[in-house]
């Protein structure tokens, strides 16, 4: 069963980012280009680490995948 709050697929998110990036480049919006390139790079890294995962990860999931030792990503056993 698919989570209704996160129904978007990883592939569709990547495609959307690529499209937005192309538009930002064409319009000359360098700040947006930089942001989208960073987001795309992080999402592609997440995809490489989780090839079996097709759901679109949350920003926290991507961040924690790239920064597992960050305080907000640590899980403590009681």
C-alpha positions in Angstrom: 0.0 0.0 0.0 1.4 3.4 -1.0 1.6 6.2 1.6 -0.9 8.8 0.5 1.1 11.6 2.0 4.1 10.7 -0.1 2.6 9.3 -3.3 5.2 10.8 -5.6 7.8 8.4 -7.0 11.6 9.1 -6.8 11.8 8.9 -10.6 9.1 11.5 -11.1 10.8 13.8 -8.5 14.1 13.4 -10.4 12.4 14.2 -13.7 10.7 17.2 -12.2 14.0 18.5 -10.8 15.8 18.1 -14.1 13.0 20.0 -15.9 13.1 22.8 -13.4 16.9 22.9 -13.7 16.7 23.3 -17.4 14.1 26.1 -17.1 16.3 27.9 -14.5 19.3 27.6 -16.7 17.4 29.0 -19.7 16.1 31.9 -17.6 19.5 32.6 -16.2 18.4 32.2 -12.6 21.8 31.1 -11.2 20.6 31.0 -7.5 17.9 28.5 -8.5 20.3 26.6 -10.7 22.7 26.2 -7.8 19.9 25.1 -5.4 18.4 22.6 -7.9 21.8 21.1 -8.8 22.5 20.5 -5.1 19.1 18.9 -4.6 19.4 16.8 -7.7 22.9 15.6 -6.6 21.6 14.7 -3.2 18.6 12.9 -4.5 20.7 11.0 -7.1 23.1 9.9 -4.3 20.1 8.7 -2.2 18.9 6.7 -5.2 22.3 5.2 -5.7 22.3 4.1 -2.0 18.7 2.7 -2.2 18.2 1.3 -5.7 15.3 -0.8 -4.5 13.4 2.2 -3.1 11.0 3.8 -5.5 9.2 6.2 -3.1 10.2 9.8 -3.0 12.2 10.3 0.2 11.5 13.2 2.6 14.2 15.8 2.8 15.1 14.4 6.3 15.6 10.9 4.8 17.9 12.3 2.1 19.9 14.4 4.7 20.2 11.5 7.1 21.3 9.1 4.3 24.1 11.6 3.4 24.9 12.5 7.0 24.2 9.5 9.2 26.2 10.9 12.1 24.3 14.2 12.3 22.6 14.6 15.7 19.1 14.7 14.2 19.7 11.4 12.4 21.0 9.4 15.3 18.8 6.7 16.8 19.3 5.7 20.4 18.3 2.4 21.9 16.8 2.7 25.4 
